[in-house]
Amino acid sequence: MFLGHFAVALAAKKAAPKVSFGTMILSTSFIDLLWPLFLILGLEHVRVVPGITVVTPLDFYDYPLTHSLLATMGWSLLVGGGYWLLKKNRRGAVIVGLGVLSHWILDFIVHRPDLPLVPGSDVRVGLGLWNSLAGTLAFEALLFSGGVLLYTRATTSSNRTGTISLWSLVVFLIIVYLANLFGPPPPDTSALGYVGLSMWLLVAWGYWIDRNRSATEASLP
């Protein structure tokens, strides 16, 4: 899952207009932002197994600290609670916390049964949508288009930058997604962690967008 997580971040603007898009990208991608660091530190592991699913050749055989259900619930409480401490916005804190949890739920739909329920458990779950390329493309396209639609209805551009920054991100995410789908598999996993850290730039991109767009009156509570 890639575009789907950004779809949730976009759609959340309708539910919580005061929460920045950058914060929601941080929220919905939080465990994927942690995962590269944990790979680099040797706390979690992945391997390349071409053909393990139709969509991705990555075998996520060891990532309980970021992608187990129990850990994700803990990260959800931590991130949502942190937002409340900083902003004192109860509604926003709930949405931010749920954004973290939404990542696991969407991963559950697409992953093969490799998501642990709790760290150390041999019980792993996943519905395996990644075994269908057409199904995956349709699902993510539907989510992403819906998220973009909701965000554009909940916000209006304050200047030309607000338009350019948003639509350039939309195009960039689609290009990255298709490149990952149809490009060659990584030769090894050694660089995945360092490349993955670049996702933090997308968080900054989200803040840039939101600084140049404002919530519409219809979206305000």
LUMNU-777744 format. One record per residue: residue number from 1; residue in one letter; x, y, z of N, C-alpha, C, O, CB in turn. Coordinates in steps of 0.2 Angstrom, whole numbers, plus 2048, in hexadecimal, padded with zeros to 3 digits. Glycine has a CB too. Example, Ala and Ser with C-alpha at 12.3 -4.5 7.8 and 13.67 -1.06 7.14 Angstrom:
2
ATOM num residuo n_u n_v n_w ca_u ca_v ca_w c_u c_v c_w o_u o_v o_w cb_u cb_v cb_w
ATOM   1       A 842 7E4 827  83E  7EA  827 842 7F0 827 847 7EF 82A  839  7EA  82D
ATOM   2       S 840 7F5 823  844  7FB  824 840 800 827 843 806 828  846  7FD  81D
***
This chain:
221
ATOM num residuo n_u n_v n_w ca_u ca_v ca_w c_u c_v c_w o_u o_v o_w cb_u cb_v cb_w
ATOM   1       M 804 7FA 800  800  800  800 804 806 800 809 807 804  7FB  800  806
ATOM   2       F 803 80B 7FB  807  811  7FB 802 817 7FA 801 81B 7FF  80C  811  7F5
ATOM   3       L 7FE 817 7F5  7FA  81D  7F3 7F4 81D 7F8 7F2 822 7FA  7F7  81C  7EC
ATOM   4       G 7F2 817 7FB  7EC  817  800 7EE 81B 806 7E9 81E 809  7EB  810  801
ATOM   5       H 7F4 81A 808  7F6  81E  80E 7F5 825 80D 7F3 829 812  7FD  81C  811
ATOM   6       F 7F7 828 808  7F7  82F  806 7F0 831 805 7EE 836 806  7FB  831  800
ATOM   7       A 7EC 82C 803  7E4  82D  802 7E1 82F 808 7DD 834 809  7E1  827  7FE
ATOM   8       V 7E3 82B 80E  7E0  82C  814 7E2 833 817 7DE 837 81A  7E2  827  819
ATOM   9       A 7E9 835 816  7EB  83B  818 7E8 841 815 7E6 846 818  7F3  83C  816
ATOM  10       L 7E6 840 80E  7E3  845  80A 7DB 846 80D 7D9 84B 80E  7E3  844  803
ATOM  11       A 7D8 840 80E  7D1  840  810 7D0 843 817 7CB 845 818  7CE  839  80F
ATOM  12       A 7D5 842 81B  7D4  844  822 7D3 84C 822 7D1 84E 828  7DA  842  826
ATOM  13       K 7D5 850 81D  7D4  857  81E 7CD 858 81E 7CB 85E 821  7D7  85A  817
ATOM  14       K 7C8 854 81C  7C1  855  81C 7BF 854 823 7BA 858 826  7BD  851  817
ATOM  15       A 7C2 84F 827  7C0  84E  82E 7C3 852 833 7C0 854 838  7C1  847  82F
ATOM  16       A 7C9 855 831  7CD  859  836 7D0 85E 832 7D6 85E 831  7D2  855  83A
ATOM  17       P 7CD 864 830  7CF  869  82C 7D5 86D 82F 7DA 86F 82C  7CA  86E  82B
ATOM  18       K 7D6 86D 836  7DB  870  83A 7E2 86C 83A 7E7 86F 83C  7D9  872  841
ATOM  19       V 7E1 866 838  7E8  862  838 7EB 863 831 7E8 862 82C  7E6  85A  839
ATOM  20       S 7F1 864 831  7F5  865  82B 7F6 85F 827 7F6 859 82A  7FC  868  82C
ATOM  21       F 7F6 85F 820  7F7  85A  81C 7FD 856 81E 7FE 850 81D  7F6  85C  815
ATOM  22       G 802 85A 81F  809  858  821 809 853 827 80C 84E 827  80E  85D  822
ATOM  23       T 805 855 82C  804  851  832 800 84B 830 802 846 833  800  855  837
ATOM  24       M 7FB 84B 82C  7F8  845  82A 7FC 840 826 7FB 83A 827  7F2  847  826
ATOM  25       I 801 843 822  805  83E  81E 80A 83B 824 80B 835 823  80A  842  819
ATOM  26       L 80C 83F 828  810  83C  82E 80C 837 832 80F 831 833  812  841  833
ATOM  27       S 806 838 833  802  833  836 801 82D 832 802 827 835  7FB  836  838
ATOM  28       T 7FE 82D 82C  7FC  827  828 802 823 826 801 81D 824  7F8  829  823
ATOM  29       S 808 827 826  80E  823  823 813 822 829 818 820 828  811  827  81E
ATOM  30       F 810 823 82F  815  823  835 819 81C 835 81F 81D 836  811  824  83B
ATOM  31       I 816 817 835  81A  811  836 81E 80F 830 823 80C 831  815  80B  837
ATOM  32       D 81C 812 82A  821  811  824 827 816 825 82C 815 822  81D  812  81E
ATOM  33       L 826 81B 829  82B  820  82A 830 81D 82F 836 81F 82F  829  827  82C
ATOM  34       L 82E 819 834  832  816  839 836 810 836 83B 80F 837  82E  814  83F
ATOM  35       W 832 80D 831  835  806  82F 83C 807 82C 840 803 82D  830  803  82A
ATOM  36       P 83D 80C 827  844  80C  825 849 80D 82A 84F 80A 829  844  812  820
ATOM  37       L 848 811 82F  84D  812  834 84E 80C 838 854 80A 83A  84A  818  839
ATOM  38       F 849 808 839  849  801  83D 84D 7FC 839 851 7F8 83B  842  7FF  83F
ATOM  39       L 84C 7FD 832  850  7F9  82E 858 7FA 82E 85C 7F6 82F  84E  7F9  826
ATOM  40       I 859 801 82E  860  803  82E 863 801 835 869 7FF 835  861  80B  82E
ATOM  41       L 860 801 83A  862  7FF  841 862 7F8 842 865 7F6 847  85E  803  846
ATOM  42       G 85F 7F4 83D  85F  7ED  83E 85A 7EA 843 85A 7E4 845  866  7EA  840
ATOM  43       L 855 7EE 844  850  7EC  849 84A 7E8 845 847 7E4 848  84D  7F2  84D
ATOM  44       E 84A 7EA 83F  845  7E6  83B 848 7E4 834 84E 7E7 832  83F  7EA  839
ATOM  45       H 845 7DF 831  849  7DD  82B 844 7DB 825 83E 7DA 826  84C  7D6  82D
ATOM  46       V 846 7DB 81F  842  7DA  819 847 7D6 814 84D 7D7 814  83F  7E0  816
ATOM  47       R 844 7D3 80F  848  7D0  80A 844 7D0 804 83E 7D0 803  84A  7C8  80C
ATOM  48       V 848 7D0 7FE  845  7D0  7F7 844 7C9 7F5 849 7C5 7F5  84A  7D4  7F3
ATOM  49       V 83E 7C7 7F4  83C  7C1  7F1 837 7C2 7EB 831 7C2 7EC  838  7BC  7F7
ATOM  50       P 83A 7C2 7E5  836  7C3  7DF 831 7BE 7DE 832 7B8 7DF  83B  7C3  7D9
ATOM  51       G 82B 7C1 7DD  825  7BC  7DC 821 7BB 7E3 81C 7B7 7E3  827  7B6  7D9
ATOM  52       I 823 7BD 7E8  820  7BC  7EF 819 7BE 7EF 814 7BB 7F1  824  7BF  7F5
ATOM  53       T 818 7C4 7EB  811  7C7  7EA 812 7CA 7E3 817 7CB 7E0  80F  7CC  7EF
ATOM  54       V 80C 7CB 7DF  80C  7CE  7D9 80F 7D5 7D9 812 7D7 7D4  805  7CD  7D6
ATOM  55       V 80D 7D8 7DE  80E  7E0  7DF 815 7E1 7E1 818 7E6 7DE  809  7E3  7E3
ATOM  56       T 817 7DE 7E6  81E  7E0  7E9 822 7D9 7EA 81F 7D4 7EC  81D  7E4  7F0
ATOM  57       P 829 7DA 7E9  82D  7D4  7EB 830 7D4 7F2 834 7D0 7F3  833  7D4  7E6
ATOM  58       L 82D 7D8 7F6  830  7D9  7FD 82D 7D4 801 827 7D4 802  830  7E0  7FF
ATOM  59       D 831 7D0 805  82E  7CC  80A 82F 7CF 811 835 7CF 814  832  7C5  80A
ATOM  60       F 82A 7D2 814  82A  7D5  81A 82A 7D0 820 824 7CF 823  824  7DB  81B
ATOM  61       Y 82F 7CD 821  82F  7C7  826 830 7C9 82D 82F 7C5 831  834  7C2  823
ATOM  62       D 833 7CF 82E  834  7D1  835 834 7D9 836 838 7DC 835  83C  7CF  837
ATOM  63       Y 82E 7DB 838  82D  7E2  839 827 7E3 83F 822 7E7 83E  82A  7E6  833
ATOM  64       P 828 7DF 844  823  7E0  84A 823 7E6 84D 81E 7E8 850  824  7DA  84F
ATOM  65       L 828 7EA 84D  828  7F0  851 825 7F6 84E 822 7FB 851  82F  7F2  853
ATOM  66       T 824 7F5 847  820  7FB  843 81A 7F8 841 815 7FC 841  825  7FD  83E
ATOM  67       H 819 7F2 83F  813  7F0  83B 80F 7EA 83E 80B 7E8 83B  816  7ED  834
ATOM  68       S 811 7E9 845  80C  7E4  848 806 7E9 84A 806 7EF 84B  80F  7E1  84E
ATOM  69       L 800 7E5 84B  7FA  7E9  84D 7FB 7EC 854 7F9 7F2 855  7F4  7E4  84D
ATOM  70       L 7FE 7E9 858  7FF  7EC  85F 803 7F2 85F 802 7F7 862  801  7E6  864
ATOM  71       A 809 7F1 85B  80E  7F7  85B 80A 7FD 858 80B 802 85A  814  7F5  857
ATOM  72       T 807 7FB 852  803  801  84F 7FE 804 853 7FE 80B 853  800  7FE  848
ATOM  73       M 7FB 801 857  7F6  804  85C 7FA 808 861 7F8 80E 863  7F2  7FF  860
ATOM  74       G 800 806 863  804  80A  867 806 810 864 806 816 867  80A  806  86A
ATOM  75       W 809 810 85E  80B  816  85A 805 81A 859 806 820 859  80E  814  853
ATOM  76       S 7FF 818 858  7F9  81C  857 7F8 820 85D 7F7 826 85C  7F3  817  855
ATOM  77       L 7F8 81D 863  7F7  821  869 7FD 826 86A 7FB 82B 86D  7F7  81C  86F
ATOM  78       L 803 824 869  808  829  86A 808 82F 865 809 834 868  80F  825  868
ATOM  79       V 807 82E 85F  806  833  85A 800 837 85B 801 83E 85B  806  830  853
ATOM  80       G 7FA 834 85C  7F4  838  85E 7F5 83C 864 7F3 842 865  7EE  833  85E
ATOM  81       G 7F8 839 869  7F9  83C  870 7FE 842 86F 7FD 847 872  7FB  837  875
ATOM  82       G 803 841 86B  808  846  86A 805 84C 867 806 852 868  80E  844  866
ATOM  83       Y 800 84B 862  7FD  850  85F 7F9 854 863 7F8 85A 863  7F9  84E  859
ATOM  84       W 7F5 851 868  7F1  854  86D 7F5 858 871 7F3 85E 873  7ED  84F  871
ATOM  85       L 7FB 856 874  7FF  85A  878 801 860 875 802 865 878  805  856  87A
ATOM  86       L 803 860 86E  805  866  86B 800 86B 869 801 871 869  809  863  864
ATOM  87       K 7FA 868 867  7F5  86C  864 7EF 86D 868 7EB 872 867  7F3  86A  85D
ATOM  88       K 7EE 869 86D  7E8  869  871 7E1 868 86D 7DC 86C 86E  7E8  86F  876
ATOM  89       N 7E2 865 868  7DC  864  863 7DA 85D 863 7DD 858 860  7DE  866  85B
ATOM  90       R 7D5 85B 867  7D2  855  868 7D0 851 862 7D2 84B 861  7CD  854  86D
ATOM  91       R 7CC 854 85E  7CA  851  858 7D0 850 853 7D0 84A 850  7C5  856  854
ATOM  92       G 7D4 855 853  7DA  853  84E 7DF 84E 851 7E1 84A 84D  7DE  85A  84E
ATOM  93       A 7DF 84D 858  7E3  848  85B 7E0 841 859 7E4 83C 858  7E4  849  862
ATOM  94       V 7DA 841 859  7D7  83A  858 7D8 838 850 7D9 833 84F  7CF  83B  859
ATOM  95       I 7D7 83D 84C  7D8  83C  845 7DF 83A 843 7E0 835 83F  7D6  842  841
ATOM  96       V 7E4 83D 846  7EB  83C  845 7ED 835 848 7F0 831 845  7EF  841  849
ATOM  97       G 7EA 833 84E  7EB  82C  851 7E8 827 84C 7EB 822 84B  7E8  82C  858
ATOM  98       L 7E2 828 84A  7DF  823  845 7E2 823 83F 7E2 81D 83C  7D7  825  844
ATOM  99       G 7E6 828 83D  7EA  828  837 7EF 823 837 7F1 81F 832  7EC  82F  835
ATOM 100       V 7F2 823 83D  7F8  81E  83E 7F5 817 83D 7F8 812 83A  7FB  81F  845
ATOM 101       L 7EF 816 841  7EC  80F  841 7EA 80D 83A 7EA 807 838  7E6  80F  846
ATOM 102       S 7E7 812 836  7E5  810  82F 7EA 80D 82B 7E9 809 826  7E2  817  82C
ATOM 103       H 7F1 80F 82C  7F6  80C  828 7F6 804 829 7F6 800 824  7FD  80E  82B
ATOM 104       W 7F5 801 82F  7F5  7FA  830 7EF 7F7 82D 7EF 7F2 82A  7F5  7F8  837
ATOM 105       I 7E9 7FB 82D  7E3  7F8  82A 7E4 7F7 823 7E2 7F2 820  7DD  7FC  82C
ATOM 106       L 7E6 7FC 81F  7E7  7FC  818 7ED 7F7 816 7EC 7F3 811  7E9  803  815
ATOM 107       D 7F2 7F6 81A  7F7  7F1  819 7F4 7EA 81A 7F6 7E6 816  7FD  7F2  81E
ATOM 108       F 7EF 7E9 81E  7EC  7E3  81F 7E8 7E1 819 7E8 7DB 818  7E7  7E3  825
ATOM 109       I 7E5 7E6 816  7E2  7E4  810 7E6 7E2 80A 7E5 7DD 806  7DE  7EA  80D
ATOM 110       V 7EC 7E5 809  7F0  7E3  803 7F6 7DE 805 7F8 7DA 800  7F3  7EA  801
ATOM 111       H 7F9 7DE 80B  7FE  7DA  80C 7FC 7D2 80C 7F6 7D1 80D  801  7DB  813
ATOM 112       R 801 7CE 80A  800  7C7  80B 800 7C6 813 801 7CB 817  805  7C2  808
ATOM 113       P 7FF 7C0 816  7FF  7BF  81D 806 7C0 820 809 7BB 822  7FB  7B8  81F
ATOM 114       D 808 7C6 821  80E  7C7  824 80E 7CC 829 813 7CE 82C  813  7C9  81E
ATOM 115       L 808 7CF 82B  808  7D4  830 806 7D1 837 801 7CE 838  802  7D9  82E
ATOM 116       P 80B 7D1 83B  80A  7CE  842 805 7D2 846 804 7D8 845  811  7CE  846
ATOM 117       L 801 7CE 84A  7FD  7D2  84F 800 7D5 855 7FE 7DB 856  7F7  7CD  851
ATOM 118       V 805 7D1 857  809  7D4  85D 810 7D2 85C 811 7CD 859  806  7D1  864
ATOM 119       P 815 7D6 85E  81C  7D4  85D 81D 7CD 861 81B 7CC 866  820  7DA  861
ATOM 120       G 821 7C9 85D  823  7C3  860 81E 7BD 85E 81F 7B7 860  823  7C3  867
ATOM 121       S 818 7BF 85B  813  7BA  85A 814 7B7 853 816 7BB 84E  80C  7BD  85A
ATOM 122       D 812 7B1 852  813  7AE  84C 80C 7AF 848 80C 7AD 842  814  7A6  84C
ATOM 123       V 807 7B2 84B  801  7B3  847 802 7B9 843 803 7BE 845  7FB  7B4  84C
ATOM 124       R 801 7B8 83C  802  7BD  837 7FC 7BE 833 7F9 7B8 831  808  7BD  833
ATOM 125       V 7FA 7C4 831  7F3  7C4  82D 7F5 7C9 827 7FA 7CC 827  7EE  7C7  832
ATOM 126       G 7F0 7C9 823  7F0  7CD  81C 7EB 7C9 817 7EB 7C3 816  7F7  7CD  81A
ATOM 127       L 7E7 7CE 814  7E3  7CB  80F 7E6 7CA 808 7E2 7C6 804  7DD  7D0  80E
ATOM 128       G 7EB 7CC 807  7EF  7CA  801 7ED 7CD 7FA 7ED 7CA 7F5  7EF  7C3  800
ATOM 129       L 7EA 7D4 7FB  7E8  7D7  7F4 7EE 7D8 7F0 7ED 7D8 7EA  7E5  7DE  7F6
ATOM 130       W 7F4 7D8 7F2  7FA  7D9  7EE 7FB 7D3 7E9 7FF 7D3 7E5  800  7DA  7F3
ATOM 131       N 7F7 7CE 7EA  7F8  7C8  7E6 7F4 7C9 7DF 7F4 7C5 7DB  7F5  7C2  7E9
ATOM 132       S 7F0 7CF 7DF  7ED  7D1  7D9 7EF 7D8 7D7 7EE 7DD 7DB  7E5  7D1  7DA
ATOM 133       L 7F2 7D9 7D1  7F5  7DF  7CF 7EF 7E4 7CD 7EE 7EA 7CF  7F9  7DF  7C9
ATOM 134       A 7EA 7E1 7CA  7E4  7E5  7C8 7E0 7E7 7CE 7DE 7ED 7CE  7DF  7E1  7C3
ATOM 135       G 7DF 7E3 7D3  7DC  7E4  7D9 7DF 7EA 7DD 7DC 7EE 7DF  7DB  7DE  7DD
ATOM 136       T 7E6 7E9 7DD  7EA  7EE  7E1 7E9 7F5 7DE 7E8 7FA 7E1  7F1  7EC  7E1
ATOM 137       L 7EA 7F5 7D7  7EA  7FB  7D3 7E3 7FF 7D4 7E2 805 7D5  7EB  7FA  7CC
ATOM 138       A 7DE 7FB 7D4  7D7  7FD  7D4 7D6 800 7DB 7D3 806 7DC  7D2  7F8  7D2
ATOM 139       F 7D8 7FC 7E0  7D7  7FE  7E7 7DA 805 7E9 7D7 809 7EC  7D9  7F9  7EC
ATOM 140       E 7E1 805 7E7  7E5  80B  7E9 7E2 811 7E5 7E2 817 7E7  7EC  80A  7E8
ATOM 141       A 7E1 810 7DE  7DE  816  7DA 7D8 818 7DD 7D7 81F 7DD  7DD  813  7D3
ATOM 142       L 7D3 814 7DF  7CD  816  7E2 7CE 81A 7E8 7CB 820 7E9  7C8  810  7E4
ATOM 143       L 7D2 818 7ED  7D4  81B  7F3 7D7 822 7F2 7D5 827 7F5  7D8  817  7F8
ATOM 144       F 7DC 822 7ED  7E0  828  7EC 7DC 82E 7E9 7DC 833 7EB  7E6  827  7E8
ATOM 145       S 7D8 82C 7E4  7D4  831  7E1 7CE 833 7E5 7CD 839 7E5  7D0  82D  7DA
ATOM 146       G 7CC 82F 7EA  7C7  832  7EF 7CA 836 7F4 7C7 83B 7F6  7C4  82C  7F2
ATOM 147       G 7D0 835 7F6  7D4  839  7FA 7D5 840 7F7 7D5 845 7FB  7DA  836  7FD
ATOM 148       V 7D8 840 7F1  7D9  846  7EE 7D3 84A 7ED 7D3 850 7EE  7DC  845  7E7
ATOM 149       L 7CD 847 7EB  7C7  84B  7EA 7C5 84E 7F1 7C3 854 7F1  7C1  846  7E8
ATOM 150       L 7C5 84A 7F6  7C3  84D  7FD 7C8 853 7FF 7C5 858 802  7C3  847  802
ATOM 151       Y 7CE 852 7FE  7D3  857  800 7D1 85E 7FC 7D2 863 7FF  7DA  855  7FF
ATOM 152       T 7D0 85D 7F5  7CF  863  7F1 7C9 866 7F3 7C8 86C 7F2  7D0  861  7EA
ATOM 153       R 7C4 862 7F5  7BD  865  7F7 7BE 868 7FE 7BA 86D 800  7B8  860  7F7
ATOM 154       A 7C2 866 802  7C3  869  809 7C8 86F 80A 7C8 872 80F  7C5  863  80E
ATOM 155       T 7CC 870 804  7D0  875  804 7D0 879 7FE 7CD 877 7F9  7D8  873  805
ATOM 156       T 7D3 87F 7FE  7D3  883  7F8 7DA 886 7F8 7DD 888 7FD  7CE  889  7F8
ATOM 157       S 7DD 887 7F2  7E3  88A  7F1 7E4 891 7F3 7DF 895 7F1  7E6  889  7EA
ATOM 158       S 7E8 893 7F7  7E9  89A  7F9 7ED 89E 7F4 7ED 8A4 7F4  7ED  89B  800
ATOM 159       N 7F1 89B 7F0  7F5  89E  7EB 7F7 898 7E6 7F5 893 7E6  7FC  8A1  7EE
ATOM 160       R 7FB 89A 7E1  7FD  896  7DB 801 890 7DE 800 88A 7DC  801  899  7D6
ATOM 161       T 805 891 7E3  809  88C  7E6 804 886 7E9 806 880 7E9  80D  88F  7EC
ATOM 162       G 7FF 888 7EC  7FA  883  7EF 7F8 87E 7EA 7F6 879 7EC  7F5  887  7F2
ATOM 163       T 7F7 881 7E4  7F5  87C  7DE 7FA 878 7DC 7FA 872 7DB  7F2  880  7D9
ATOM 164       I 800 87B 7DA  806  877  7D8 808 872 7DC 80A 86D 7DA  80B  87C  7D6
ATOM 165       S 809 874 7E3  80C  86F  7E8 807 869 7E8 80A 864 7E9  80D  873  7EE
ATOM 166       L 801 86A 7E8  7FC  864  7E9 7FD 860 7E3 7FE 85A 7E4  7F5  867  7EB
ATOM 167       W 7FC 862 7DD  7FB  85E  7D8 802 85B 7D5 802 856 7D2  7F8  862  7D2
ATOM 168       S 807 85F 7D7  80E  85C  7D6 80F 856 7DB 812 851 7D9  814  861  7D7
ATOM 169       L 80D 856 7E1  80D  850  7E5 809 84A 7E3 80B 845 7E3  80B  852  7EC
ATOM 170       V 803 84C 7E0  7FF  847  7DE 802 843 7D8 802 83D 7D8  7F8  84A  7DB
ATOM 171       V 805 847 7D3  808  844  7CE 80E 840 7D0 810 83A 7CD  80A  849  7C8
ATOM 172       F 812 843 7D4  818  840  7D7 817 839 7DA 81A 834 7D9  81C  844  7DC
ATOM 173       L 811 839 7DE  810  833  7E2 80E 82D 7DD 80F 827 7DE  80A  834  7E7
ATOM 174       I 80A 82F 7D8  808  82A  7D3 80E 827 7CF 80E 821 7CE  803  82D  7CE
ATOM 175       I 812 82C 7CD  818  829  7CA 81D 825 7CE 81F 81F 7CC  81D  82F  7C8
ATOM 176       V 81E 826 7D4  821  822  7D9 81E 81B 7DA 821 816 7DA  822  825  7E0
ATOM 177       Y 817 81C 7DA  813  815  7DB 814 811 7D5 815 80B 7D6  80C  817  7DC
ATOM 178       L 813 814 7CF  814  80F  7C9 81B 80D 7C8 81C 807 7C6  811  813  7C3
ATOM 179       A 820 811 7CA  827  80F  7C9 828 809 7CE 82C 804 7CC  82C  815  7CB
ATOM 180       N 825 809 7D4  826  804  7D8 823 7FD 7D6 825 7F8 7D7  824  805  7DF
ATOM 181       L 81D 7FE 7D3  819  7F9  7D0 81C 7F5 7CB 81D 7EF 7CA  812  7FB  7CF
ATOM 182       F 81F 7F9 7C6  821  7F6  7BF 828 7F7 7BE 82B 7F4 7B9  81D  7FA  7BA
ATOM 183       G 82C 7FA 7C3  833  7FA  7C2 836 7F3 7C5 833 7EF 7C7  836  800  7C6
ATOM 184       P 83D 7F3 7C4  840  7ED  7C6 840 7EC 7CE 840 7F1 7D1  847  7EC  7C3
ATOM 185       P 841 7E6 7D1  841  7E6  7D8 848 7E8 7DA 84D 7E8 7D6  840  7DE  7DA
ATOM 186       P 848 7EA 7E1  84F  7ED  7E3 854 7E7 7E3 852 7E1 7E5  84E  7F0  7EA
ATOM 187       P 85A 7E8 7E1  85F  7E3  7E1 861 7E0 7E8 862 7DA 7E8  866  7E6  7DE
ATOM 188       D 860 7E4 7ED  861  7E1  7F4 85D 7E6 7F9 85A 7EB 7F7  868  7E1  7F6
ATOM 189       T 85D 7E5 7FF  859  7E9  804 85E 7EE 808 85B 7F1 80C  856  7E4  809
ATOM 190       S 864 7EE 806  869  7F2  80A 867 7FA 80A 868 7FD 80E  870  7F1  808
ATOM 191       A 864 7FC 804  863  803  803 85C 805 804 85A 80B 804  865  805  7FB
ATOM 192       L 858 800 805  850  801  806 84F 806 80C 84B 80B 80C  84D  7FB  808
ATOM 193       G 853 805 811  852  809  817 854 811 816 850 815 818  856  807  81D
ATOM 194       Y 859 812 812  85C  819  811 857 81C 80C 855 822 80C  863  819  80E
ATOM 195       V 855 818 807  850  81B  802 849 81C 805 846 821 804  84F  816  7FC
ATOM 196       G 847 818 80A  841  819  80D 841 81F 811 83B 822 812  840  813  811
ATOM 197       L 847 821 814  847  827  818 845 82D 814 843 832 817  84E  828  81B
ATOM 198       S 845 82D 80E  843  833  809 83C 834 80A 83A 83A 808  845  831  802
ATOM 199       M 838 830 80D  831  831  80D 82F 837 812 82A 83A 812  82D  82B  810
ATOM 200       W 834 838 816  833  83E  81B 833 845 817 82F 849 819  839  83F  820
ATOM 201       L 835 845 811  835  84B  80C 82D 84C 80A 82B 851 809  839  84A  806
ATOM 202       L 82A 846 80A  822  847  808 81E 84A 80E 819 84D 80D  820  840  806
ATOM 203       V 821 849 814  81D  84C  81A 81E 854 819 81A 858 81A  820  84A  820
ATOM 204       A 825 856 818  826  85D  817 822 860 811 820 865 811  82E  85E  815
ATOM 205       W 821 85C 80B  81D  85E  806 816 85F 808 813 864 805  81E  858  800
ATOM 206       G 813 85B 80C  80D  85C  80E 80C 862 812 807 866 811  80B  856  813
ATOM 207       Y 811 864 816  810  86A  81A 810 870 815 80D 875 816  816  86B  81F
ATOM 208       W 815 870 810  815  875  80B 80F 876 807 80D 87C 806  81B  873  806
ATOM 209       I 80B 871 806  805  871  802 800 875 807 7FC 879 805  802  86A  800
ATOM 210       D 7FF 872 80D  7FA  875  812 7FB 87C 813 7F7 880 815  7FA  871  818
ATOM 211       R 802 87E 813  803  886  815 800 88A 80F 800 890 810  80B  887  816
ATOM 212       N 7FF 887 809  7FD  88B  804 7F6 889 802 7F4 88B 7FC  802  88A  7FE
ATOM 213       R 7F2 886 806  7EB  885  805 7E8 886 80B 7EA 885 811  7EA  87D  802
ATOM 214       S 7E1 887 80B  7DD  889  811 7D7 885 811 7D4 883 80B  7DC  890  812
ATOM 215       A 7D4 883 817  7CE  87F  817 7C8 883 815 7C8 889 816  7CD  87C  81E
ATOM 216       T 7C4 880 811  7BE  883  80E 7B9 884 814 7B9 880 819  7BB  87F  809
ATOM 217       E 7B5 889 814  7B0  88A  819 7AB 884 81A 7A9 882 820  7AB  890  817
ATOM 218       A 7AA 880 815  7A5  87A  815 7A9 875 819 7A5 871 81C  7A4  878  80E
ATOM 219       S 7AF 875 819  7B3  86F  81D 7B4 871 824 7B6 86C 828  7B9  86E  81A
ATOM 220       L 7B3 877 826  7B4  879  82D 7AE 877 832 7A9 877 830  7B5  881  82E
ATOM 221       P 7B0 874 838  7AB  872  83C 7A6 878 83F 7A2 877 842  7AD  86E  842
***
